[in-house]
Amino acid sequence: MEARAHYDFETTDKNPDGPGFFRRLAFVCALGFLAGYLYERAYPDDFHEKTRLLECYLEKCLKALNVGRLDKHSIPLIADH
């Protein structure tokens, strides 16, 4: 019993593997979606205004990333009215 406890104390911090990258990413995404959902429930008008603003920024970022690329088959992210 004492040998087992000694072994556990020696090996506890030698292999500090935490959750994997995708598990951490999934957790952060879940927290983000939960925060967005709660914010949308509390302040619906402000939430929709900010999402429209975010969509504009996202569209600009995607256009900047696709400079010089042939986008024959791409579907527009936001339809211009």
PLY file of the C-alpha trace (Angstrom):
ply
format ascii 1.0
element vertex 81
property float x
property float y
property float z
element edge 80
property int vertex1
property int vertex2
end_header
0.00 0.00 0.00
2.79 2.41 0.89
4.64 1.60 -2.33
1.52 2.37 -4.37
1.05 5.75 -2.65
4.72 6.59 -3.20
4.41 5.67 -6.90
1.30 7.87 -7.24
3.08 10.86 -5.68
6.04 10.46 -8.04
4.01 10.15 -11.24
1.24 12.65 -10.55
2.83 15.71 -12.20
5.13 14.00 -14.68
2.48 13.60 -17.38
0.22 16.65 -17.12
-2.11 15.74 -19.98
-5.24 17.80 -19.85
-8.16 17.68 -22.20
-7.27 17.60 -25.88
-7.34 20.56 -28.22
-10.71 19.74 -29.79
-12.31 19.13 -26.42
-11.11 22.55 -25.24
-12.29 24.13 -28.48
-15.72 22.50 -28.12
-15.97 23.75 -24.53
-15.07 27.34 -25.50
-17.55 27.23 -28.40
-20.28 25.91 -26.11
-19.62 28.73 -23.64
-19.72 31.26 -26.47
-23.01 29.96 -27.81
-24.50 29.88 -24.32
-23.42 33.47 -23.70
-24.88 34.52 -27.06
-28.15 32.75 -26.33
-28.47 34.35 -22.91
-27.58 37.79 -24.31
-30.15 37.34 -27.08
-32.83 36.44 -24.53
-32.00 39.44 -22.33
-31.43 42.10 -25.04
-32.99 40.94 -28.35
-32.79 44.27 -30.22
-29.18 44.95 -29.27
-28.22 41.35 -30.06
-29.65 41.49 -33.58
-27.99 44.86 -34.21
-24.62 43.49 -33.12
-25.01 40.31 -35.19
-25.70 42.41 -38.30
-22.54 44.38 -37.57
-20.60 41.15 -37.04
-21.88 39.80 -40.35
-20.53 42.88 -42.13
-17.10 42.40 -40.54
-17.14 38.69 -41.39
-17.99 39.44 -45.00
-15.10 41.93 -45.24
-12.70 39.38 -43.69
-13.79 36.68 -46.11
-13.37 39.02 -49.05
-9.88 39.94 -47.84
-8.94 36.26 -47.51
-10.23 35.44 -50.98
-8.39 38.20 -52.88
-7.18 36.94 -56.24
-9.06 33.66 -55.95
-11.57 32.64 -58.57
-14.94 32.37 -56.84
-17.10 31.05 -59.67
-18.97 28.61 -57.49
-19.08 30.49 -54.21
-22.36 31.39 -52.58
-22.55 34.92 -51.13
-22.58 34.99 -47.33
-24.93 37.96 -47.13
-27.31 38.78 -49.94
-27.36 42.46 -50.90
-30.87 43.85 -50.99
0 1
1 2
2 3
3 4
4 5
5 6
6 7
7 8
8 9
9 10
10 11
11 12
12 13
13 14
14 15
15 16
16 17
17 18
18 19
19 20
20 21
21 22
22 23
23 24
24 25
25 26
26 27
27 28
28 29
29 30
30 31
31 32
32 33
33 34
34 35
35 36
36 37
37 38
38 39
39 40
40 41
41 42
42 43
43 44
44 45
45 46
46 47
47 48
48 49
49 50
50 51
51 52
52 53
53 54
54 55
55 56
56 57
57 58
58 59
59 60
60 61
61 62
62 63
63 64
64 65
65 66
66 67
67 68
68 69
69 70
70 71
71 72
72 73
73 74
74 75
75 76
76 77
77 78
78 79
79 80
